[in-house]
Amino acid sequence: MLKILTGMSKSDSFNEKQFIQKYLIDDIKVLLDKQLFYIALLIITQSIEFLGSYLDKKPIRARGQSKIRFNSALYYLFPGKYSSCNKGK
């Protein structure tokens, strides 16, 4: 999956955990530090959907999967309080 997103293989430079740390978590922290809250929120929600794509066997570009992937990520990857507050199900 990493090769699809970045053009590199897992062995090139990053594994999934390093990719998530560098390009999702660290970059979001920079946006928050600069008080770019709306942009950070957009990246956070897209990141949640991206993480949800790891949970299905469909191609990353599969159409109509945004809501399903977002909800799956909240349910399987976050504490229960997040999925219970999600009104999208």
MARLOFI-768320 format. One line per field, with one value per residue: x, y, z of N, C-alpha, C in turn; residue number from 1; residue in one letter. Coordinates in nm, 2 decimals. Layout:
! MARLOFI-768320
nu = [X, ...]
nv = [Y, ...]
nw = [Z, ...]
cau = [X, ...]
cav = [Y, ...]
caw = [Z, ...]
cu = [X, ...]
cv = [Y, ...]
cw = [Z, ...]
num = [NUM, ...]
residuo = [A, ...]
END
This chain:
! MARLOFI-768320
nu = [0.08, 0.20, 0.37, 0.19, 0.09, 0.32, 0.50, 0.72, 0.88, 0.82, 1.06, 1.23, 1.25, 1.06, 0.86, 0.51, 0.44, 0.64, 0.59, 0.32, 0.38, 0.56, 0.44, 0.17, 0.11, 0.33, 0.33, 0.07, 0.09, 0.26, 0.09, -0.10, 0.05, 0.10, -0.14, -0.33, -0.60, -0.83, -0.72, -0.56, -0.77, -0.89, -0.68, -0.66, -0.91, -0.90, -0.68, -0.78, -0.97, -0.79, -0.64, -0.85, -0.86, -0.67, -0.80, -0.97, -1.00, -1.01, -0.90, -0.70, -0.80, -1.07, -1.40, -1.66, -1.60, -1.53, -1.69, -1.74, -1.48, -1.39, -1.57, -1.50, -1.24, -1.27, -1.41, -1.25, -0.99, -0.97, -1.04, -1.35, -1.52, -1.50, -1.61, -1.87, -1.96, -1.98, -2.19, -2.23, -2.28]
nv = [-0.12, 0.12, 0.18, 0.24, 0.49, 0.65, 0.59, 0.44, 0.14, -0.06, -0.13, 0.07, 0.32, 0.39, 0.22, 0.13, 0.23, 0.43, 0.60, 0.69, 0.82, 1.02, 1.16, 1.19, 1.22, 1.39, 1.60, 1.70, 1.79, 2.01, 2.18, 2.23, 2.36, 2.60, 2.71, 2.64, 2.54, 2.45, 2.34, 2.14, 1.98, 1.89, 1.73, 1.55, 1.42, 1.30, 1.14, 0.96, 0.83, 0.72, 0.54, 0.37, 0.24, 0.05, -0.15, -0.29, -0.49, -0.37, -0.18, 0.12, 0.33, 0.28, 0.35, 0.53, 0.45, 0.61, 0.69, 0.44, 0.35, 0.55, 0.52, 0.25, 0.28, 0.44, 0.27, 0.03, 0.11, 0.32, 0.42, 0.32, 0.54, 0.72, 0.59, 0.55, 0.81, 0.88, 0.97, 0.89, 0.62]
nw = [0.00, 0.07, -0.14, -0.34, -0.25, -0.23, -0.42, -0.35, -0.23, 0.06, 0.17, 0.08, 0.23, 0.44, 0.68, 0.74, 0.99, 1.04, 0.83, 0.89, 1.13, 1.05, 0.82, 0.89, 1.18, 1.27, 1.08, 1.12, 1.38, 1.34, 1.19, 1.38, 1.58, 1.44, 1.45, 1.25, 1.24, 1.09, 0.86, 0.97, 1.08, 0.84, 0.74, 0.95, 0.94, 0.68, 0.72, 0.90, 0.75, 0.56, 0.72, 0.77, 0.52, 0.53, 0.65, 0.48, 0.18, -0.05, -0.34, -0.29, -0.42, -0.45, -0.53, -0.35, -0.08, 0.13, 0.36, 0.48, 0.53, 0.70, 0.92, 0.99, 1.07, 1.30, 1.46, 1.48, 1.54, 1.73, 2.07, 2.23, 2.29, 2.08, 1.85, 1.95, 1.96, 1.70, 1.45, 1.20, 1.13]
cau = [0.00, 0.28, 0.42, 0.08, 0.08, 0.44, 0.59, 0.84, 0.84, 0.83, 1.20, 1.30, 1.28, 0.97, 0.75, 0.39, 0.44, 0.72, 0.51, 0.22, 0.44, 0.62, 0.36, 0.04, 0.12, 0.42, 0.28, -0.05, 0.14, 0.31, -0.02, -0.17, 0.14, 0.09, -0.28, -0.40, -0.69, -0.92, -0.64, -0.53, -0.89, -0.91, -0.58, -0.69, -1.02, -0.85, -0.59, -0.87, -1.02, -0.67, -0.62, -0.95, -0.84, -0.59, -0.89, -1.04, -0.92, -1.03, -0.80, -0.70, -0.88, -1.21, -1.50, -1.77, -1.56, -1.49, -1.77, -1.72, -1.35, -1.38, -1.64, -1.43, -1.12, -1.31, -1.46, -1.15, -0.86, -0.98, -1.12, -1.49, -1.59, -1.50, -1.71, -2.00, -2.00, -1.99, -2.33, -2.22, -2.32]
cav = [0.00, 0.24, 0.20, 0.31, 0.63, 0.73, 0.54, 0.37, 0.02, -0.06, -0.14, 0.19, 0.42, 0.39, 0.12, 0.20, 0.30, 0.55, 0.68, 0.75, 0.91, 1.14, 1.23, 1.22, 1.28, 1.50, 1.71, 1.76, 1.87, 2.14, 2.26, 2.28, 2.46, 2.72, 2.74, 2.62, 2.43, 2.39, 2.26, 2.02, 1.90, 1.83, 1.63, 1.44, 1.33, 1.22, 1.04, 0.85, 0.75, 0.65, 0.43, 0.27, 0.17, -0.07, -0.26, -0.37, -0.55, -0.30, -0.09, 0.24, 0.43, 0.23, 0.46, 0.51, 0.39, 0.71, 0.68, 0.31, 0.34, 0.64, 0.45, 0.13, 0.32, 0.48, 0.15, -0.07, 0.17, 0.42, 0.38, 0.31, 0.66, 0.78, 0.53, 0.57, 0.95, 0.89, 0.96, 0.85, 0.48]
caw = [0.00, 0.08, -0.28, -0.42, -0.21, -0.24, -0.53, -0.30, -0.16, 0.21, 0.20, 0.04, 0.33, 0.55, 0.69, 0.76, 1.12, 1.02, 0.74, 0.97, 1.23, 0.98, 0.73, 0.94, 1.31, 1.29, 1.00, 1.19, 1.50, 1.28, 1.16, 1.51, 1.64, 1.36, 1.47, 1.13, 1.29, 0.99, 0.77, 1.05, 1.09, 0.71, 0.73, 1.04, 0.89, 0.57, 0.77, 0.96, 0.63, 0.50, 0.81, 0.75, 0.40, 0.57, 0.71, 0.38, 0.08, -0.18, -0.38, -0.22, -0.50, -0.47, -0.52, -0.25, 0.04, 0.23, 0.49, 0.53, 0.58, 0.82, 1.03, 1.03, 1.14, 1.43, 1.53, 1.51, 1.57, 1.83, 2.19, 2.21, 2.30, 1.95, 1.76, 2.00, 1.93, 1.55, 1.40, 1.06, 1.11]
cu = [0.09, 0.34, 0.31, 0.07, 0.20, 0.53, 0.71, 0.79, 0.87, 0.98, 1.28, 1.34, 1.19, 0.89, 0.62, 0.39, 0.52, 0.65, 0.40, 0.27, 0.49, 0.52, 0.22, 0.06, 0.21, 0.38, 0.16, -0.01, 0.19, 0.19, -0.09, -0.08, 0.13, -0.06, -0.36, -0.50, -0.77, -0.84, -0.60, -0.65, -0.91, -0.81, -0.61, -0.81, -0.98, -0.76, -0.67, -0.92, -0.90, -0.64, -0.72, -0.93, -0.75, -0.68, -0.97, -0.95, -0.94, -0.92, -0.81, -0.79, -1.02, -1.31, -1.61, -1.73, -1.53, -1.56, -1.75, -1.58, -1.33, -1.45, -1.56, -1.31, -1.16, -1.35, -1.34, -1.02, -0.86, -1.06, -1.27, -1.57, -1.59, -1.60, -1.85, -2.05, -2.02, -2.13, -2.34, -2.26, -2.46]
cv = [0.13, 0.28, 0.28, 0.45, 0.71, 0.70, 0.47, 0.24, 0.03, -0.06, -0.02, 0.28, 0.41, 0.26, 0.20, 0.28, 0.43, 0.65, 0.76, 0.85, 1.04, 1.22, 1.26, 1.29, 1.40, 1.62, 1.78, 1.84, 2.01, 2.23, 2.32, 2.38, 2.60, 2.77, 2.74, 2.51, 2.37, 2.30, 2.13, 1.93, 1.83, 1.71, 1.51, 1.35, 1.25, 1.11, 0.92, 0.76, 0.66, 0.53, 0.32, 0.19, 0.05, -0.18, -0.33, -0.41, -0.48, -0.21, 0.05, 0.34, 0.38, 0.34, 0.42, 0.45, 0.48, 0.69, 0.55, 0.30, 0.43, 0.57, 0.33, 0.17, 0.36, 0.36, 0.06, -0.01, 0.27, 0.36, 0.40, 0.44, 0.74, 0.72, 0.55, 0.72, 0.97, 0.87, 0.92, 0.70, 0.46]
cw = [0.00, -0.06, -0.36, -0.38, -0.24, -0.35, -0.48, -0.23, -0.01, 0.25, 0.16, 0.15, 0.46, 0.56, 0.73, 0.88, 1.11, 0.93, 0.81, 1.07, 1.16, 0.91, 0.79, 1.08, 1.32, 1.21, 1.06, 1.31, 1.45, 1.25, 1.28, 1.58, 1.57, 1.37, 1.34, 1.15, 1.18, 0.89, 0.84, 1.06, 0.96, 0.70, 0.83, 0.99, 0.77, 0.62, 0.84, 0.85, 0.57, 0.59, 0.79, 0.62, 0.42, 0.61, 0.61, 0.27, -0.06, -0.21, -0.31, -0.29, -0.52, -0.44, -0.41, -0.12, 0.15, 0.36, 0.55, 0.60, 0.71, 0.94, 1.08, 1.11, 1.28, 1.52, 1.58, 1.57, 1.69, 1.95, 2.16, 2.21, 2.17, 1.86, 1.82, 1.98, 1.78, 1.51, 1.26, 1.03, 1.09]
num = [1, 2, 3, 4, 5, 6, 7, 8, 9, 10, 11, 12, 13, 14, 15, 16, 17, 18, 19, 20, 21, 22, 23, 24, 25, 26, 27, 28, 29, 30, 31, 32, 33, 34, 35, 36, 37, 38, 39, 40, 41, 42, 43, 44, 45, 46, 47, 48, 49, 50, 51, 52, 53, 54, 55, 56, 57, 58, 59, 60, 61, 62, 63, 64, 65, 66, 67, 68, 69, 70, 71, 72, 73, 74, 75, 76, 77, 78, 79, 80, 81, 82, 83, 84, 85, 86, 87, 88, 89]
residuo = [M, L, K, I, L, T, G, M, S, K, S, D, S, F, N, E, K, Q, F, I, Q, K, Y, L, I, D, D, I, K, V, L, L, D, K, Q, L, F, Y, I, A, L, L, I, I, T, Q, S, I, E, F, L, G, S, Y, L, D, K, K, P, I, R, A, R, G, Q, S, K, I, R, F, N, S, A, L, Y, Y, L, F, P, G, K, Y, S, S, C, N, K, G, K]
END
